Amino acid sequence: MTAALHETRGEAIARPRGGELTPQALFAGAIVAAIMGSAYPYMVLKLGFGPNVSIVSAFFGFVILTVVARKSYDRWQNNIVQTAGTSAAQTAFMCGVLAAFEMLRASKVVAFHANPTPVQTFVWLTCASLLGVLLAAPMRRHFIVDEQLAFPDGMAAAETLMVLDPPRAQGTDDPAWKRARRAAFVLGAGMAASGVLMILRDDARIFDIVPEGWDPGALALGAAGAGVVLSTMGVGLSYSLLSVGSGLLVGLRINIWMLVGGVLGWIVFPVLLVGCRILPDHPSRTAVLYWVMWPGIGMIMAGGLTARAVRWRLLVEAFRGLSRPTEAAEEFPLAWVGVGVAVLFVALCLIQQAVFGLPLWMTALAILLSVPLMLVGLRALGETNWGPIGPLSNLSQGLFALVAPGIVLAGMLGAGATGTIAVTSEGLMQDYRAGYLIGSTPRSMTIAQLLAAPIGAAALALTYPALVKAYGIVGEHARLAAPGARRTAGFAALLAGGADRLPQIALWAMAAFAALGILFAILEQHPNWRRWVPSPTGLSLGMLLPFSAIVAFFLGGVGGAVWQRLRPASARVYMIPLASGFGGAAYFSFAVAVGPPTVVGTGASRERDASRTHVGRLATELWSALRDTYMRHRGSRQIGKIQR
């Protein structure tokens, strides 16, 4: 796999003659950023996850650039467009924080009143997301060049960009051209298969033909009165080629240890906890998650930070490299990073105090905590293609329960700051990976991220109120599940009484697994031992992610290993395009989110709301939100004039 990547990069290293940040690329990037930022909140709140939209953005960029750029179109301009689309989507991902606010305001357990206006939401998330971009920018050389982490979605995006821009110098009979055409066909076939499966699954609520996955039904483990229903724990197999594609790119070693972690977290630990009467008979998945997340977080944090500490020379060298004349022209200037971080640090502290009443020192602490959490999240994302944003945000909530007991707002805003910085940094690093493989300039990509983040924040600020009004998040008739937001809100309610509400035995398990994470991280630095040492990242994510998705990852990893063993030449050429196509199912989830009517019920009771699609309903509510925002702003100005 590594050899294939270097070969791919070698074919695409030539620089664009007309530049990357062209007016056409910026224009197309702004349009795609607005589209992604507007659609992503619905995707996250409805589907329960935020798929990477790099491939979707690249396809939109291809369509727009072939019109506005015409013959000057190339992969480097399109990379700017997909970078902008990813940046806006990652910023809009924080709709989960706003949804958690919504749930806590409706809660009868805690008193919570934070309710930012659209303008406040825009300013708040713009500041936090820009801070995340700037904090992650200096890490590019370390994670992408020195560590050579996979970042599979970035690999898939690079493959898509190259397929959409085949060799032009050669004729159609040239081997390079034929190879590009075959790779394009494989990518398209993979995307079609993954997308068809996605829209046929019952969770898409369109055709309701294929189940979301397989589960063992009522099968339970344990003694009578102390049993665990495996399907309740999520044990099974998700019918998702998107996860299979990620497994193809991640590699077998990480997949094996993710599966081991999944078995520990969702089968072994629940049975032991119920058998020891720590958890009740037939516990819910959420009850188990609130326990098992602590050893998982302990291992991923300790392992990630230890890996950084052991290889500290690489990190120092990465920062030194930013000042070398040969590289400074391409990198985003470190001086700009320093000034920008300082300004945004102060601005975010002042904004959260003005909007939410949070003391300045609490916001400062949240930003400082976000840096090590960001580093851990980036390493996990690079190795497994799954960024542990939710668990790291929950860890931030737990830490604030220690320093500010009983203050729910502190924990929620701490989680919000951590989540926003982490999610924007993760999106940027995936883009950097794509740019590295096709020979793009990091400085241009960082600028595109910085320009698109406010567009994503604006799109979220306007579409979120419309989504809540049209579909609802709380109440009996709510149609947006928002599972991640419900976990965050539920955890906030649990911690409302302070850190002593945390299960003590879980904290001891956290310490034990943190020690194992340190040990494994040190041992895997030895080249001869690495193959046999447990991966702390894989083990911990296995305990934190849905078991059914982990099994799909594992099957992809096994299939990739068998393919490379039996047909190495074929795997070297077609494995990445096929996995990239499977990842293109995000395009179909985008289509599901913004296009078709909802299917209600199954069989003969299936009905379609043909009179109003999601687009029509959302457009109406979005116009209403814009009008209400304008009227509130106008009213506040009138009141100010009267007072003066």
VOGU-3710 file (C-alpha; in Angstrom, 3 decimals, decimal comma):
1> mtaalhetrg> 0,000/0,000/0,000  2,795/2,443/0,857  4,569/1,718/-2,393  1,369/2,366/-4,317  0,971/5,704/-2,634  4,462/6,830/-3,568  3,942/5,711/-7,150  0,679/7,634/-7,296  2,355/10,705/-5,897  5,202/10,411/-8,332
11> eaiarprgge> 2,796/10,599/-11,291  1,067/13,706/-9,968  3,863/15,830/-8,522  4,000/18,447/-11,308  3,007/21,938/-10,225  0,199/23,871/-11,921  1,411/26,589/-14,223  -1,558/28,891/-13,680  -1,605/28,718/-9,894  -4,054/27,128/-7,464
21> ltpqalfaga> -5,838/30,061/-5,812  -7,310/31,306/-9,069  -10,474/33,442/-9,147  -12,318/30,486/-10,662  -11,185/28,153/-7,876  -12,140/30,658/-5,172  -15,534/31,256/-6,777  -16,245/27,539/-7,082  -14,913/26,976/-3,572  -17,302/29,539/-2,101
31> ivaaimgsay> -20,278/27,902/-3,835  -19,303/24,381/-2,750  -18,595/25,591/0,806  -22,085/27,098/1,007  -23,644/23,875/-0,309  -21,690/21,627/2,053  -22,200/23,891/5,055  -25,954/24,000/4,453  -26,428/20,274/3,871  -24,054/18,889/6,478
41> pymvlklgfg> -26,075/19,734/9,623  -29,032/17,720/8,336  -26,746/14,837/7,403  -25,219/14,772/10,896  -28,491/15,153/12,784  -30,345/12,630/10,629  -27,751/9,989/9,797  -26,023/10,147/13,189  -22,512/10,626/11,761  -20,616/13,097/9,662
51> pnvsivsaff> -19,147/11,411/6,565  -16,136/13,040/4,972  -17,342/15,113/2,028  -14,010/15,577/0,245  -15,082/13,354/-2,659  -18,495/15,012/-2,861  -16,853/18,443/-2,862  -14,423/17,322/-5,574  -17,301/16,237/-7,816  -19,117/19,539/-7,285
61> gfviltvvar> -15,840/21,344/-7,959  -15,345/19,390/-11,176  -18,819/20,336/-12,403  -18,440/24,033/-11,564  -14,823/24,428/-12,688  -15,441/22,783/-16,055  -17,930/25,605/-16,646  -16,095/28,609/-15,184  -12,482/27,507/-15,809  -13,017/25,367/-18,911
71> ksydrwqnni> -9,674/24,400/-20,495  -7,669/25,742/-17,549  -9,311/23,207/-15,213  -6,870/21,001/-13,329  -6,723/18,848/-10,198  -4,941/21,525/-8,169  -7,712/24,074/-8,567  -10,246/21,368/-7,754  -8,243/20,506/-4,645  -8,764/24,077/-3,448
81> vqtagtsaaq> -12,495/23,621/-4,032  -12,709/20,311/-2,152  -10,622/21,833/0,663  -13,104/24,690/0,965  -16,061/22,306/0,929  -14,499/20,109/3,606  -13,676/23,113/5,788  -17,233/24,453/5,661  -18,705/21,012/6,366  -16,396/20,375/9,326
91> tafmcgvlaa> -17,382/23,721/10,848  -21,061/22,907/10,322  -20,457/19,559/12,053  -20,766/21,452/15,334  -24,528/21,436/14,914  -24,227/18,622/17,469  -23,278/21,129/20,163  -26,305/23,287/19,355  -28,537/20,198/19,404  -27,156/19,243/22,834
101> femlraskvv> -27,998/22,780/24,009  -31,532/22,212/22,739  -31,875/18,959/24,685  -30,486/20,407/27,898  -32,859/23,379/27,734  -35,732/20,889/27,556  -34,289/18,715/30,347  -36,044/18,453/33,707  -32,854/17,235/35,376  -30,548/20,240/34,903
111> afhanptpvq> -31,044/23,985/34,601  -29,624/25,154/31,281  -30,511/28,358/29,481  -27,821/28,963/26,823  -29,538/29,782/23,539  -27,271/31,705/21,142  -28,817/33,674/18,310  -27,774/32,946/14,712  -25,412/35,931/14,729  -23,833/34,803/18,002
121> tfvwltcasl> -23,506/31,254/16,682  -21,776/32,535/13,551  -19,252/34,641/15,459  -18,605/31,940/18,061  -18,046/29,042/15,644  -16,091/31,169/13,156  -13,607/32,125/15,849  -13,279/28,569/17,194  -12,944/26,948/13,765  -10,321/29,434/12,562
131> lgvllaapmr> -8,378/28,731/15,741  -8,525/25,004/14,971  -7,171/25,561/11,463  -4,252/27,661/12,683  -3,361/25,275/15,507  -3,278/22,331/13,088  -1,401/24,024/10,230  2,105/23,610/11,742  1,396/19,909/12,342  1,203/19,101/8,615
141> rhfivdeqla> 4,859/18,256/8,166  4,924/16,076/11,284  1,853/13,921/10,545  1,910/13,904/6,729  5,602/14,054/5,749  7,506/12,629/8,729  5,023/10,149/10,233  3,503/9,261/6,830  0,150/8,440/8,449  -2,473/7,152/6,030
151> fpdgmaaaet> -5,403/9,574/6,544  -7,517/7,343/4,254  -10,138/9,948/3,347  -7,332/12,198/2,131  -6,004/9,333/0,021  -9,465/8,773/-1,418  -9,850/12,471/-2,203  -6,464/12,527/-3,974  -7,435/9,500/-6,049  -10,712/11,162/-7,025
161> lmvldppraq> -8,966/14,396/-7,989  -6,560/12,501/-10,241  -9,321/10,432/-11,826  -11,204/13,647/-12,633  -8,043/15,061/-14,251  -6,493/12,241/-16,347  -3,161/12,600/-18,196  -3,477/15,051/-21,072  -0,053/14,882/-22,657  -0,431/11,263/-23,736
171> gtddpawkra> -2,773/9,885/-26,352  -5,693/7,601/-25,575  -3,567/4,577/-26,520  -0,864/5,423/-24,005  -0,611/2,983/-21,030  -0,907/5,844/-18,512  -4,154/6,992/-20,129  -5,573/3,470/-20,215  -4,600/2,938/-16,578  -6,326/6,183/-15,613
181> rraafvlgag> -9,498/5,153/-17,460  -9,586/1,776/-15,759  -9,000/3,389/-12,362  -11,850/5,806/-13,088  -14,138/2,899/-13,957  -13,231/1,042/-10,749  -13,797/4,179/-8,668  -17,151/4,804/-10,326  -18,246/1,184/-9,875  -17,293/1,275/-6,206
191> maasgvlmil> -19,167/4,509/-5,687  -22,259/3,182/-7,450  -22,284/-0,036/-5,416  -21,775/1,785/-2,119  -24,372/4,421/-2,930  -27,026/1,949/-4,076  -26,540/-0,070/-0,906  -26,835/3,078/1,186  -30,122/4,263/-0,334  -31,596/0,737/-0,183
201> rddarifdiv> -30,887/0,422/3,547  -33,824/1,009/5,855  -32,010/3,743/7,819  -32,016/5,907/4,654  -35,845/5,753/4,797  -36,287/5,716/1,032  -36,842/2,158/-0,211  -36,555/0,309/3,108  -35,395/-2,901/1,370  -32,058/-3,803/2,974
211> pegwdpgala> -31,672/-3,762/6,770  -29,080/-1,475/8,307  -27,068/-4,536/9,258  -27,094/-7,968/10,832  -27,400/-8,558/14,567  -27,660/-11,714/16,708  -31,222/-10,922/17,779  -32,134/-11,870/21,353  -28,901/-13,783/21,992  -27,668/-12,959/25,489
221> lgaagagvvl> -24,552/-13,806/27,488  -24,277/-14,196/31,241  -26,281/-15,879/33,965  -30,000/-15,470/34,637  -30,616/-12,074/36,192  -27,197/-10,856/35,067  -27,289/-11,038/31,278  -26,296/-8,843/28,372  -28,217/-8,806/25,081  -25,547/-8,598/22,388
231> stmgvglsys> -27,713/-6,770/19,862  -28,336/-4,056/22,477  -24,564/-3,565/22,638  -24,497/-3,057/18,871  -22,807/-6,406/18,207  -23,338/-7,410/14,589  -22,291/-6,286/11,116  -23,099/-2,981/9,447  -23,969/-3,299/5,759  -21,740/-0,391/4,775
241> llsvgsgllv> -19,247/-0,445/1,928  -18,064/2,942/3,162  -16,672/1,219/6,279  -15,278/-1,619/4,168  -13,455/0,942/2,026  -11,934/2,557/5,098  -10,760/-0,877/6,223  -9,065/-1,397/2,849  -7,058/1,794/3,332  -6,294/1,472/7,048
251> glriniwmlv> -4,485/-1,862/6,849  -4,774/-5,209/8,584  -2,810/-4,532/11,804  -4,961/-1,620/12,949  -8,139/-3,451/11,936  -7,231/-6,529/13,960  -6,642/-4,538/17,122  -9,797/-2,492/16,572  -11,725/-5,751/16,461  -10,010/-6,950/19,646
261> ggvlgwivfp> -10,915/-3,656/21,319  -14,507/-4,002/20,123  -14,790/-7,502/21,587  -13,388/-6,253/24,898  -15,547/-3,137/25,039  -18,886/-4,485/23,836  -18,834/-8,185/24,807  -16,297/-8,995/27,545  -16,576/-5,873/29,689  -20,410/-5,703/29,706
271> vllvgcrilp> -20,664/-9,349/30,785  -18,106/-8,784/33,578  -19,735/-5,551/34,730  -23,187/-7,116/34,933  -21,817/-10,272/36,565  -20,109/-8,158/39,246  -23,337/-6,151/39,773  -21,633/-2,925/38,717  -24,260/-2,524/35,995  -27,860/-3,803/36,176
281> dhpsrtavly> -29,248/-6,791/34,319  -29,712/-6,158/30,571  -27,986/-2,744/30,569  -28,489/-0,246/27,760  -25,708/0,544/25,345  -25,484/4,072/26,746  -24,984/2,748/30,287  -22,128/0,553/29,071  -20,649/3,396/27,009  -20,513/5,709/30,037
291> wvmwpgigmi> -18,329/3,076/31,722  -16,220/1,647/28,887  -15,381/5,075/27,421  -13,005/5,799/30,313  -10,502/2,971/29,738  -10,758/3,679/25,997  -10,034/7,387/26,476  -7,224/6,603/28,922  -5,458/4,359/26,437  -5,860/6,624/23,411
301> maggltarav> -4,706/9,706/25,322  -1,729/8,027/26,999  -0,684/6,150/23,866  -1,000/9,190/21,614  0,890/11,565/23,901  3,587/8,952/24,578  4,113/8,450/20,841  4,569/12,224/20,498  6,960/12,337/23,453  9,082/9,394/22,255
311> rwrllveafr> 9,426/10,959/18,814  9,868/14,523/20,044  12,826/15,086/17,725  10,567/14,631/14,706  8,162/17,226/16,081  10,987/19,704/16,695  12,392/19,042/13,236  8,969/19,646/11,719  8,829/23,118/13,265  12,411/23,851/12,215
321> glsrpteaae> 11,545/22,860/8,688  8,865/25,541/8,532  11,550/28,237/8,658  13,814/26,797/5,962  13,843/28,895/2,778  13,223/25,852/0,582  10,002/25,019/2,432  8,897/28,392/3,816  7,597/29,467/0,401  5,099/26,593/0,364
331> efplawvgvg> 4,134/26,374/4,045  1,720/28,686/5,799  4,006/31,186/7,614  4,620/30,301/11,255  4,571/33,987/12,200  1,053/34,305/10,800  0,044/31,261/12,809  1,387/32,788/16,030  -0,337/36,127/15,546  -3,592/34,527/14,453
341> vavlfvalcl> -3,681/32,086/17,381  -3,005/34,897/19,863  -5,763/37,102/18,435  -8,317/34,283/18,185  -7,416/32,999/21,677  -8,316/36,359/23,208  -11,331/36,789/20,931  -12,829/33,400/21,846  -12,390/34,104/25,562  -14,195/37,438/25,188
351> iqqavfglpl> -16,944/35,997/22,964  -17,798/33,162/25,353  -17,864/35,587/28,271  -20,106/38,065/26,407  -22,475/35,501/24,881  -22,590/32,784/27,539  -21,230/34,465/30,665  -18,352/31,983/30,948  -15,350/33,278/32,947  -12,306/34,095/30,845
361> wmtalaills> -10,067/31,573/32,596  -12,431/28,704/31,786  -12,300/29,410/28,057  -8,524/29,776/28,228  -8,300/26,412/29,988  -10,544/24,803/27,364  -8,311/26,066/24,532  -5,155/24,855/26,253  -6,724/21,438/26,862  -7,752/21,220/23,217
371> vplmlvglra> -4,128/21,137/21,995  -3,104/17,717/23,416  -6,573/16,384/22,612  -6,161/17,617/19,025  -2,779/15,866/18,696  -4,241/12,596/19,958  -7,262/12,913/17,664  -5,103/13,593/14,608  -2,979/10,509/15,232  -6,084/8,357/15,693
381> lgetnwgpig> -7,604/9,756/12,508  -4,401/9,195/10,550  -4,174/5,556/11,610  -7,836/4,505/11,535  -9,772/7,140/9,523  -11,980/7,752/12,561  -11,486/10,881/14,643  -12,597/10,357/18,264  -14,242/13,784/18,535  -17,111/12,593/20,722
391> plsnlsqglf> -14,990/10,777/23,330  -12,449/13,617/23,483  -15,261/16,132/23,956  -16,672/13,936/26,723  -13,231/13,890/28,345  -13,252/17,683/28,277  -16,654/17,605/29,989  -15,263/15,308/32,671  -12,242/17,548/33,271  -14,473/20,590/33,690
401> alvapgivla> -16,586/18,632/36,156  -13,426/18,538/38,286  -12,511/22,238/38,015  -16,061/23,619/37,926  -18,339/21,128/39,749  -22,016/21,424/38,947  -21,575/24,102/36,241  -23,087/22,380/33,218  -22,404/25,354/30,955  -18,646/25,119/31,596
411> gmlgagatgt> -18,533/21,487/30,555  -20,653/22,058/27,466  -18,615/25,030/26,253  -15,399/23,203/27,056  -16,629/20,296/24,936  -17,707/22,750/22,248  -14,293/24,395/22,075  -12,501/21,040/22,072  -14,853/19,603/19,451  -14,673/22,597/17,109
421> iavtseglmq> -10,889/22,812/17,227  -10,532/19,037/16,826  -12,978/18,661/13,952  -11,535/21,550/11,911  -7,983/20,318/12,465  -8,985/16,820/11,345  -10,587/18,103/8,166  -7,496/20,173/7,391  -5,140/17,218/7,889  -7,166/15,018/5,514
431> dyragyligs> -6,933/17,814/2,941  -3,190/18,114/3,528  -2,868/14,397/2,820  -4,691/14,780/-0,487  -2,588/17,797/-1,379  0,630/15,971/-0,531  -0,271/13,124/-2,885  -1,070/15,362/-5,856  1,598/18,022/-5,217  -0,520/20,960/-3,980
441> tprsmtiaql> 0,869/23,877/-1,982  0,080/23,711/1,755  -0,108/27,508/2,027  -2,826/27,720/-0,627  -4,827/24,947/1,036  -4,618/26,621/4,455  -5,832/29,890/2,974  -8,765/28,051/1,376  -9,632/26,510/4,756  -9,502/29,896/6,479
451> laapigaaal> -11,739/31,481/3,835  -14,305/28,670/3,893  -14,678/28,222/7,669  -16,802/31,394/8,106  -19,009/30,249/5,222  -19,654/26,976/7,042  -20,370/28,831/10,294  -22,821/31,142/8,524  -24,552/28,220/6,831  -24,937/26,417/10,160
461> altypalvka> -26,190/29,539/11,932  -28,958/29,922/9,348  -29,911/26,319/8,625  -29,918/24,964/12,179  -32,929/27,016/13,410  -34,746/26,064/10,214  -34,028/22,365/10,779  -35,231/22,508/14,375  -38,421/24,247/13,351  -39,104/21,914/10,436
471> ygivgeharl> -38,224/18,563/12,021  -37,679/18,985/15,743  -34,968/17,544/17,978  -36,802/17,137/21,294  -40,330/16,003/22,000  -42,527/13,118/20,900  -42,672/14,196/17,269  -38,981/14,983/16,805  -37,656/13,558/13,539  -33,931/14,216/14,002
481> aapgarrtag> -32,310/11,591/16,219  -28,966/13,389/16,769  -27,448/10,453/18,721  -24,109/12,167/19,329  -25,812/15,232/20,781  -27,982/13,030/22,999  -24,893/11,312/24,381  -23,249/14,676/25,112  -26,393/16,057/26,749  -26,903/12,874/28,766
491> faallaggad> -23,307/12,956/29,951  -23,716/16,609/30,962  -26,777/15,687/33,022  -24,831/12,854/34,635  -22,007/15,221/35,598  -24,325/17,928/36,897  -23,643/16,763/40,436  -19,860/17,050/39,979  -16,985/14,699/39,206  -17,994/12,347/42,029
501> rlpqialwam> -20,805/11,139/39,780  -18,213/9,386/37,622  -17,968/5,633/38,293  -14,866/5,174/40,449  -14,038/1,719/39,151  -14,149/3,110/35,617  -11,543/5,690/36,593  -9,298/2,933/37,963  -9,756/1,088/34,664  -8,839/4,318/32,888
511> aafaalgilf> -5,558/4,485/34,815  -4,769/0,831/34,076  -5,430/1,183/30,354  -3,464/4,435/30,267  -0,467/2,510/31,617  -0,959/-0,132/28,917  -1,228/2,600/26,303  2,136/4,029/27,395  3,747/0,581/27,276  2,351/-0,290/23,847
521> aileqhpnwr> 3,270/3,113/22,400  6,894/2,666/23,521  7,149/-0,914/22,253  5,666/-0,190/18,822  8,451/2,300/18,104  10,782/-0,699/17,646  10,561/-1,670/13,942  11,021/-5,394/14,589  8,386/-5,506/17,329  5,758/-3,205/15,848
531> rwvpsptgls> 4,036/-5,957/13,867  3,273/-7,938/17,032  2,642/-5,151/19,561  -1,000/-4,212/20,198  -1,943/-0,879/18,661  -3,113/1,461/21,464  -5,028/3,537/18,917  -6,773/0,508/17,435  -7,620/-1,051/20,811  -9,017/2,167/22,253
541> lgmllpfsai> -11,097/3,084/19,214  -12,480/-0,453/19,202  -13,894/0,245/22,654  -15,367/3,580/21,576  -16,830/2,928/18,120  -19,938/0,922/17,161  -19,067/-2,767/17,037  -20,964/-3,334/13,783  -18,864/-0,693/12,013  -15,651/-2,207/13,388
551> vafflggvgg> -16,552/-5,593/11,881  -17,055/-3,946/8,473  -13,666/-2,247/8,857  -12,090/-5,618/9,692  -13,609/-7,333/6,668  -12,209/-4,580/4,464  -8,771/-4,991/6,018  -8,808/-8,766/5,538  -10,001/-8,417/1,956  -7,247/-5,907/1,223
561> avwqrlrpas> -4,570/-8,131/2,747  -5,740/-11,154/0,721  -5,891/-9,069/-2,460  -2,337/-7,762/-1,931  -1,076/-11,267/-1,240  -2,719/-13,007/-4,223  -2,729/-10,215/-6,815  -0,162/-7,598/-5,732  0,044/-5,890/-9,128  -3,737/-5,536/-9,392
571> arvymiplas> -4,039/-4,331/-5,784  -1,348/-1,709/-6,347  -3,330/-0,190/-9,209  -6,970/-0,661/-8,216  -7,244/-0,973/-4,432  -7,120/2,758/-3,703  -9,617/3,662/-6,490  -12,031/0,963/-5,269  -11,755/2,055/-1,625  -12,161/5,682/-2,731
581> gfggaayfsf> -15,313/4,745/-4,606  -16,722/3,018/-1,545  -16,005/6,210/0,396  -17,923/8,169/-2,220  -21,120/6,912/-0,601  -20,975/10,219/1,251  -22,273/11,682/-2,026  -25,382/9,546/-1,739  -25,839/10,412/1,931  -25,753/14,024/0,770
591> avavgpptvv> -28,438/13,225/-1,796  -30,506/11,428/0,843  -30,202/14,428/3,134  -31,245/17,141/0,683  -33,331/15,413/-1,933  -35,889/12,655/-1,601  -39,070/12,625/0,455  -39,129/10,523/3,599  -40,540/7,017/3,562  -42,821/6,304/6,521
601> gtgasrerda> -43,532/2,734/7,591  -42,907/-0,420/5,582  -44,757/-2,549/3,055  -48,331/-1,511/2,307  -48,257/1,212/4,972  -45,435/3,061/3,209  -46,387/6,639/2,435  -44,476/9,452/0,839  -44,826/13,061/1,767  -44,863/14,031/-1,916
611> srthvgrlat> -46,239/17,502/-1,328  -43,177/18,836/0,482  -39,647/17,498/0,082  -36,878/18,265/2,507  -35,554/20,975/0,184  -38,881/22,763/-0,017  -39,518/22,522/3,711  -36,015/23,634/4,590  -36,087/26,503/2,084  -39,286/27,802/3,670
621> elwsalrdty> -37,896/27,568/7,163  -34,563/29,053/6,092  -36,322/32,082/4,639  -38,284/32,383/7,866  -35,057/32,208/9,898  -33,425/34,897/7,754  -36,458/37,138/8,127  -36,648/36,611/11,893  -32,938/37,339/12,285  -33,288/40,553/10,301
631> mrhrgsrqig> -36,354/41,640/12,270  -34,625/40,964/15,603  -31,587/42,940/14,482  -33,780/45,778/13,258  -35,776/45,745/16,484  -32,637/45,928/18,626  -31,451/48,933/16,617  -34,785/50,648/17,095  -34,666/50,013/20,857  -31,125/51,413/20,941
641> kiqr> -32,291/54,602/19,197  -35,186/55,026/21,622  -32,874/54,555/24,625  -30,445/57,136/23,253
//
